Amino acid sequence: MNTDNAGKRMYDLTAKIFPYFRSLTGKGVRDTLKDIEEYIKKPAEGYDPPAFSVYEVPTGTQVFDWTVPNEWVIRQAYIEDEKGDHIIDIKDHNLHVLGYSTPVDEWVSLDELKKHVYVEDKQPDVIPYVTSYYKERYGFCMSKNQLDSLPEGRYHMYIDSELIEGSLTYADVVIKGETDREILFSTYFCHPSMANNECSGLALSAELIRYVASMTDRRYTYRFVFVPETIGSITYLSQDDHVKYLKEHLDAGFVLSCVGDDKDYSIVRSKYGDTLADRALIQILKHTDHYTDYPFRERGSDERQYNSAGVDLPVVCFCRSKFGEFPEYHTSADDMTFVSQQGYQGSFDAITALIRMLEHNRYYRMKVACEPQLGKRGLYPDISRKGSYDVIMTQRDVISYADGRNDLIDLCEIIGAHPDEITDIIDKLAAADLIEA
């Protein structure tokens, strides 16, 4: 599988799903999942598309301490002035309506209008993203500058929507490996047009599915989960004994969020910061240009649910710029100009390196006493000169520390080399029958 153009493919997929009117439930969610499934099923040489399973959980279903909400149907929303001109309209930007708004059809004064309009005071040029999922109300969103510029007069608030008994939609993909030990990747799709916060995790997950399914050897089974944030992961965990199964089979899990920009790399740790997922991702991030290590107390996405008491799964969150930490977050400024092909490619390269690391992560032990004679096996330069010692020092370190006490992640930590470099050395030593897992 060609991975060189992964960044462009993910960027293009983001551009396709960016306009959809997504929320916790509804048509935008289902349209998004259809496009993800279509992307995953595109044929390629050596690639066998895995099954993409979509599930519907009816309104009113009890999911732990929560209840699946009504489905939101939104058809139209605008504010017009006395001349009939639309001041804002969701046809122009779908952030203009408060998420899960109930219907309204009223003419009001400017003062009354302002009671139902949300702005971002510190960023007067952007449209904020605001929702009211669990309390019925209606409202609109616009830039502060636009609201401040409205003249006195009467305005028509119109929202054509309804809350119906429907269902919550989620999907998953399970790619079987040689064992039933699992790696989880989870992402979400409950926000409208925001590229990094909403679409990037979907695009990366879709590309990773193609990558994993193309691997010729898989020790692990890989589970990819697509859910609306919070209520979706809670619902997923509540269904089909997923908590019990994952507690028995999951070795490491990763929530993918905000992975399309090119500014930073981030990890949000698991609850105690000591799982295989923590150890592995940190080793990968150490070899990026810059990363930030956030404790679990600064969580905010579905790592909250996977780490919650009674669930306690080994899950961390991977981001580029972390949610809530970049000014474009939850605003109209999180558009297609904020993400980039380079940003996507960096995320893809990091997570595929993580996958290779996890696949090779065993405890290693040399099979011979003392340093083996590497020259006769073609693993040592046949000319000794200044500088040649540095070339083989990493290999010597692997030989020295492969004493049965250290797994691959330990070796990376001790030696300070990239996991791919350590893995290549181990593969060469294994081919020469010098090391065992």
N, C-alpha and C positions, 0 to 999 in steps of 0.2 A: 504493500500500500504506500502510495506517495504521500509523505507527510510534509514535504517542503511547502506546499500551498495550503496547508491546513488553516492558516490565519485568514487567507482570502476566502476560503469556503465558509468559515464561521462568520466572518463579517457579512458575506452575502446572505447567509441564512438569517442573521440578525435583521438585516434590512428588509427581508421578506416578512418576518413576523412582528416587526416593530409597530406597524400601524394598528394592530388588532386591539379591540376594546376588551381587555381582560379584566377580570375581577376574581373574587373567590370562586365564583360559579358562572356558568352560562356559555353562550355561543363563542365568545372570544377565546375562552379556554379550550373548547373543543376544536375550533379552527386551528389554534396553535399546535395542539397535539397532532392533528392531521398532517400539518406541514413537517413536524418532527418525524413522524412515522414515514412520510414520503422520502425525507432526506435519508433516513436510516436504510430504506429499502432500495436506494439507487444501486444498480448493479456495478460491480467492479471485479477485475480479475483476482481470483484467490479470496474472494469475500463472499461469505454465506450470510445473508441478512438474518438476524435473530428475530424471534417473535416480539412484537410490540403489543402489550396487553393493556387495554383501557378498561377502567372500572367506573361504575356509577354507584354512589352511596346515597340513598334517598334522604330528602329533607326530613328532619325530625329524628334521624338515627342517633342514638346515644353513643358517643365515642369518648370513653372514660368520663371525665367530668364535664365534657362539652356536648353540644347538640349540633348536628349538621344544620346550617341555616337555610332559610328560603333561598331559592335561586333568583338572582336579579336579572331582569330583562330591561334593557335600556334601548329606546328607539330614537329619541330626539331630546335635545336640551339646548336652550338658548336664552339670551336676554336681548330684548329689542327695545328701541326707544320709541318715542311718539311718532317718528317719521316712518317707522317700520323697518329701520336698519338694524341688523343684528350686531349688537355690541360684542358678544361672544357667541360661539356656536361649537358644539362638539364635532361638527363636520370639519372644523378648522383645526382643532386640537382636542383630543379626548380627555385631557386633564381638566378641561373647563367645568366639568360637573363633579360634585362631591360623590365619591364612590358609594354605591348602594342607596342613592337618593330616592326618596318616595316622590310621587307625582306632585306637580304644582302647576297652576294656571291662573296667575294673579297679576293685576296691575298695581304697582306700589310706588310710593315716593322714593327719592334717592336715599333718604335716611333709613327707610324701611329696607330697601334693597341691600344696603351695606351690612345689615344684620345677618344676611344670608350669603355673603361673599367672603371667601377666605383668600388672604394674601400672605406673602412672605415679607415681613417688614424689613428684614436685614438684607434682602435681595430684591429690590423693587422692580427689577426687569423680568423676573421669571414667574411662571405659573407654578404654584405649589401643587403637590399631590396630597390630597386629603381624603379620608374615608370615614364612614360611620357604619361599620359592618353590623354592630350588634345593638344599636339604638336607632329607631326610625326617625329620620329627619331629611330635609332636602337642603341643597346648597349648591353654590357655584364657586369656581376658583378663577382668578385672573391675576395679572401682575398688579402690584401696588400702584405703579405709575399710571396704569390704565384706569384703575378705580378712582384715583385722585383727580384724573382729568375729566371725569364725567360731569356734565353740567346738571344744574337743578332741573327737575322735570319728573315725569312719570315713566316707569319702566315695566315691561311685561316679562315676568319670570315664567318660563315654560319648561317643564320636564315631563316627557311621556315615558313613564317607566312603570314597572310593577314588580312586586315580590310574590313569587308563585311557589307552590310545592313542586320542587324539581329534584335535583340531585347535585352532589359534589363529584367532580370528575378528577381522577388521577390515573397515572399509567406507570408501568414498570417494564423493565427488560432484564431477564436473567440469562447470562451466558455461562454455560456449564464449563467447569474445568476438570482436571484430573481428580480433584478432591472436592469435598463439600464444605471446605473452609472458604469463607466469603470475604470479599472486599466490596464495600458499599460506596456508591456515589449518589448523592441526593441533591436535587435542585428544585426551584419553585417557579410558578408562572401565574401569579395572581395580581400583577400590576399592569396598567396600560402602558402607553408609549414612553418607556424609559429604557434606554439601550443597555447600559452597564448593569444597573440594578436588577433589571428584569430579564432581558433577552440573552445576556452573555452566558449565564450558567446553562441555559437550555442549549445554546449553540455548542458550547464546549462538551457537554454531556453527549450530544448527538455525534460529534466527531470522535469522541473517546469510544463510543459504542462500536463504531466502524473500525477503529484501531484495535480494540480488544478482540473483536470477532475475527479479525484478520491474523491474529497471532497464531503461529503454528503450534506452539506449546503453551498451555496454560495450566499452571498448578492450581491456581485459585479459581473459584466461581465468582463471577462479577455480577452485582445487582445494581441496576440504575433505576432511580426512583424520581418521578416527576409529580410534584404535588403543589397545590396552593399553600403558601407559607403558613405556618402555625397550625391552623385547623386541618390542613392537608396532611402534615406529618403526624399529627395526633390521630387523624382518621386512619392513615396507613398503618400505624402501629397497633391500632385497635382491631384491625381486620385480620382474619385467618391466622390467629396466633403468631403474628409477626414478631412480637416482643419475645416470646418464648423461643421461637426458632432462631432469631438473630442473637439472642443471648448465648445460645448453644453453638452457633456457627460463625459469628462475625469476628474476624481478626482485626479489621481496621475499617473506619468509615470516614468519608469526607463530604461535607456540604460545599457545593460550588456556588459562589455568589460574587457578583461584581468582578468578573475576570477578563473584561475586554479592554480596559484602559492600559496605558503603558507607563504609569507613574511609579508604582510601588508593588511589592509582593507582601502578602500578609498571611499570618496564621492566627486563628482564634483557638486557643487550646481547649482540650477536653477538660472536664471538671477538675481533675487533679493533675493534668498535664503530663502524665507518665505512661500513656498507652503507646502501643506500636504505631498508631497513626501520628501521634505527636513526634515520636523519635524519628520516624521516616521522613515526614514532611519537613521538619527542621533541617535534616541533612541535605535535602534538595534545595531549600531556600538559602542555605549558607553559600551556595554557588551561584546565586543570582546577583544582580547589581546592588540591590538594596532590599531589605525586608524588615517588617515590623512584627514583633512577637507580642500578641495580645493575650492576656490571661482570660480565663473563662468568665470572669466577672464582667468583662466588656463584650459579652456575647450579644447577639441580636437576631440571628436567623434560626434555622431549624436545628442547629446544634443544641439549642435550649431543650428541645423535646427529646432528642436522642440521648442526652446526658441527664435527663430528669430523674428524680428519685423514683425507683421502681422500674425504670428502664435501663439506665446505667450502661449504655453502649459506648464502645471506644471510638468516638466520633469527634473530629475537629472540623473547623471551617477554613477553607482556602479562598482567598480573595487576591486581587491586585490591590487597588485602593479599597480599604475596608468600608463597608456600609456605614453611613453616618459620619464618616471622616472626610469626605470630599464635598465641596460646596454645591456641586451639581446634584447631589443625592436628593431623591424625591422631589425633583423639580423638572421643568421643561428643558433645562440646560443639559440634562442627561439624555442627549440625543445622539444621532449617528456620528456627529463630529467629536464626541467625547471618547468613543471607542475607536480602535484602529486594528488593521491587519497585524501590525507588529505586536500590539498588546495581546491579541488572541494567540498569536504564534508563541509568544513567551509563556503564556499559561499552558498551552498544549504541550510544549516542550518540557515544562516543569512536571506536569502530571504524568506524561508518558515515561519520563525518567523515574518518577515515583513508582509507577507500575512495574517497570523493569527491576527496580530495587526490591520491591516486595516479592516479586517472583523468585528472585535469587536470595532472599533473606533466610539463610540457614546459619547454623553454627558450623564453622569450618575447622578442620584439623589436618595438619600435614601428616603424610603417611611414612615419612622417612625421618630418622634422627639426624640432627645437625643440618646445616644448609645443604641442600642437594646440589649436585654438579649440574648447573644449568647450561653450561656451554655445549655439552654433548647432546643436549636436547634442543638446541637452537634458541634458547631463552636468555642468552648472555652474549654481549658483544665479543667477537673473537679478536678484537684489538683493544687493549687497555691503554687509555690515554686520558689526559686531563679533560673532564667534562663527561666522560662516559659513565662515571660512577653515579652522577646525578640521574642519569636516564633510568637506571635500574634500582634506585633506592626505594621507590614505592613498592616495586616487586619484592625486594628484600624485606620491607616492613610487613607486607602481607604474609610472607613466609614465616616471619618471626612471631607475629601475633595470631596466626592461625593455629592456635594450640587447643582448640575445643572450648575455650572460655568465651569467645567473642563471635557474635553473629555479624552479618554484613554491615549492619548499621553501626555496631561497635567499631568495626574496622575502619569505616569512614570517619568516625569521630576521632579515633586514635591517630590515624595517619593524616587526616585532613585532606584527602583526595575526593574527587567526585565519585559518586557511586558507580557510574558507567566505567570509569577507569579501574576501580577495584574489581568490578565484575569481569571485565576483560582479562585481567590478570588471573583471576580465579579460574576462568574458562580455559586459559592456556595451561595453567598448572594441572587442571583436571584432565585435559587432553593428554598430558604427559604422565598421567597416573601418579601425581605427586600429592594431591590433596583430596579429601573426602568431605562430604557434607554430613 
